Structures are given as C-alpha cells and as structure tokens.
Amino acid sequence: MRKTLMDHVLDWSGRLVLTLILIFVMLPFIVVAIASFNDSAILTFPPKSWSLHWYANALSYRDFGEGLVNSLKIAGLAAVIAIFAGSGFAYVIDRYEFSLKSFLNGVLMSPLIIPNFTIGLGLLILSAAASLPRSLWLVVTVHVIIVMPFVVRSVYVSLRNFERRYEQAAESLGATPVHVLLTITLPLLVPGLISGALFAAILSFNEFTASLFVVNQSTQTLPVAMYNYVREYADPTLAAISVIYVAVVAVTLMVVHKIFRLEKVLNVE
C-alpha cells in the first residue's frame, strides 16, 4: 500500500518528536561528558582546551574507589535480600486470600510514596535510639526497604502471567507442593526474578538521599562520595567520575543482556 502525503508527514513528525525527546533526555549527560575533558581547574562549559587529567584524578581519588566498592557491595546484598523477601511476599499476595492482604500490599508499596530521605532519617533515629552503629547493614536495610516495591511488583506480575496448568498437571501426577514449587514454579519465574534483582541492584547503586543519613566514612557509597567532593572542590573531577559512573552501570547492563537476554527477561519484544 502506497503511503499518502499525510502518512509521510506523520512518520517524519513522529521521528522528529522521538529525536527531540532523546536529545532532551541525553543532553545533561552529554554536557557532563564534554565538561569532563576540560583542561581548566574550574568546571566550565564549553571547554576552551581538552585534557584527560581529571579522569586520572577521579580514578586515583581514594574516596571514589572506596565508595564504588561499597556501592557494589551494598547493591548486591540489597538485591539478594530483596529478591528473597520480595518473592515470598509476592507469592503470598498472589496465591492466598486473607483479611490483611490489601494492608500488606499497601505497606510493601509505601516506599514508592514516602520520600527516600524520610526513610533514611527514620532508620537513623531508630538506630540511634537502639544505640546501633551506622554500619554497612544499616545502609543495606535502608536500600532493601527502598527497592522492595519494585521487586514485589516484578515478581507479582510474573506470577499473574504464570500458566497455572503446569502446576496443576504436576500435582495431578502426585508431586508435593514443595516439589512443584522447586521444579515448576521457580524455574518459570526466573525472568521475573532476574528483572526484579536487576532493578533492585541498579536502584540501590544509584540511591543517594536516604544513604546520606545512614552512611559513615567507611560505608559511604559512590553517590555520597561524589556529593562530599563537590562540597569542597569545583574542578571537573566530578564530571569525570560521573561519566565513569554511568559507564559502570552501562557495562553491567550489557553484560547482563549478553548473559540473560534482557528483552526476554523484561518481556520486551
């Protein structure tokens, strides 16, 4: 079928709108990336001369290295804990009927509407009242609370789309509930579990506002280390570490995509 003039206009208009949206979304990062090559000791844009000096400075700055290690460690722990707890909650909400079901679902989703700094401040007050130190596990706890809704929803959607006939067939053949869970349900839920863990890890890795309240010098995450740096210095080092930061996340996503095929995990065709 031949396209009419209006079809061509709509086609090019759609492409133009998508291009403008892409530019709008990517523009801040592009500006930061360009500024990171500035040779000046002051963060200015556009650069008058170019240098990789600030990347060397970012990679050699001790707090950034320690912050990156802490962020990876915290994100990994938060993702593992959240996927186990969140999967259990999602399973209970999907498979059982009980009087407090709506209340439980509301509590699990509440971090979506509660500001992150409120969660961080609340845990800080509780830990101080209980005379608990601001340890790594306090930071992990805060991150688990924040990422839990995303894990629960991811696994819950997978359960809702789950073909129950496989479980029913296994049960009709004499399989026990535990055997059905381990051999039928969990393997078929792997895409939802992977996507939930992935979202949890990325959200935890990027979390800043709540972390600011509960970290100390030895547990500060990379975003907090970047914030502390910009309070003292105004050079392009922060732009350089920002580019490295984005690169770490992008490489992680590419590796996960290579191993698990993200379009299948996230149900994107």
Secondary structure, 3 states (H helix, E strand, C coil): CCCCHHHHHHHHHHHHHHHHHHHHHHHHHHHHHHHCCECCCCCCCCCCCECCHHHHHHHHCHHHHHHHHHHHHHHHHHHHHHHHHHHHHHHHHHHCCCCCHHHHHHHHHHHHCCCHHHHHHHHHHHHHHCCCCCCHHHHHHHHHHHHHHHHHHHHHHHHHCCCHHHHHHHHHCCCCHHHHHHHHHHHHCHHHHHHHHHHHHHHHHHCCCCHHHHCCCCCCCHHHHHHHHHHHCCCCHHHHHHHHHHHHHHHHHHHHHHHHCHHHHCCCC
